[in-house]
Each structure stands twice: as C-alpha cells, then as structure tokens.
C-alpha cells in the first residue's frame, strides 16, 4: 500500500440511538464526539438510527408482505383495463 493516502483505521463506538445499544468495532469514520467505553478508554462515537438490535428483520418483528393478495387486489381494481391493454399489444 502507498503511504499517506489511506484514512486512519481506528476503533469506533457505534451507538444505536433508538434503543441505546452500543458496540465497538474498527472503522475509518471521523467523528466529533467521544465516549468512555467499558474498558475505561475513550473512543470516537458514531450515532446511528438502526442497528441489528433495532432493525425489524433481525429482531423478528418484520411484517411479511402478502404479495399474492396484493396482485389480486391490483387485478380486481385494474383487471379490465390491464387485460384490454395486454390483448391490444398481442
């Protein structure tokens, strides 16, 4: 690697502001705020809105979309119009 062209890779604490979950990892992100971590050292703090602790996919609260029901609703609403256009194209 060429020297002096890469950003500094350092430990950063990410804080999920929706549920106060925090984790420490390495990143090149620059931040203005710092936080004292469990080991007593001070690290840069990056505030995020969603993490694996609050995202519906990872927490199991994600709603499953009923695609078949949505298609049927569309066909009921626009079925005659959509069918007429499809037969004209053929």
N, C-alpha and C positions, 0 to 999 in steps of 0.2 A: 504494500500500500504506500501511496505517496504521503509524505509527512505534511502536516499543517493544512490539509484540505478536508478532513473529516470532522464532523461535530463531536463534541465530548460525550462519551458514553458513560453514564453515571447512574447510581441508584436513585430512584424517584419513588415517592409515596403517592399513590392514586387514591383519592377519597371520593366514594360514591355519595353525593350529597342527598340522594333520595332516601337513604337508609343508614348513613354514617358508617358504611363498610369501607375499610381501607386495606390496601395491600401494597407491599413494597416489591418493586421489580426494577430492572435496568432499562433506561431509555435515553434518548438524545434530547428530550423535551426540555426547554428552558422555561423556568417559572420564576415569579417574583416572590411567592410565599414559601415559607418553610414550616416544617412541623417536627416536633421531637418524637421519635419513634420508640418502640418498646425497649430497644437496646440502649437507649439514652443518647443516641447520636441524633443530630439534626439533619434532615433531608429536604430537598425541594418538594413542594406539594403541588400536585395537579388535581384540580377538582373536575369530576366527570359526572354526568347526569345518569348514566346507566352502566351497570357492570353485570357480571354473571350472577350476583346476589339479588339484583332487582329486575333483570330482564325477564319478561314473561316466558320466553322459550326455555330458559334454564331453570326457572322456578316452578314450572309445571302449570302455570296459570294461563297459558296461551289458549285462546279460543280456536277451535278447529272450524275452518270455513267449510260450509256445505256447498261445494261447487256444483253438484248436480241440482240442488234446489235453486241455485242462482241461475243456472242455464234454463231450467224450466220456467222460472219467473220471467226471464227475458223472452222466451218463446211465447208465453201467454200474452205478454204485453205487446211484442212486436212481431209475433209469428206470421200474421197475414202479410205484413209489409215486407219482412225479411224473405219470406217464401216467394213472393211475387218478384222481387229483385233477383233472386237466385235463378228462377226459371227464365227470366229475360236474358241473363248472361249466357245460359246454355244454349 
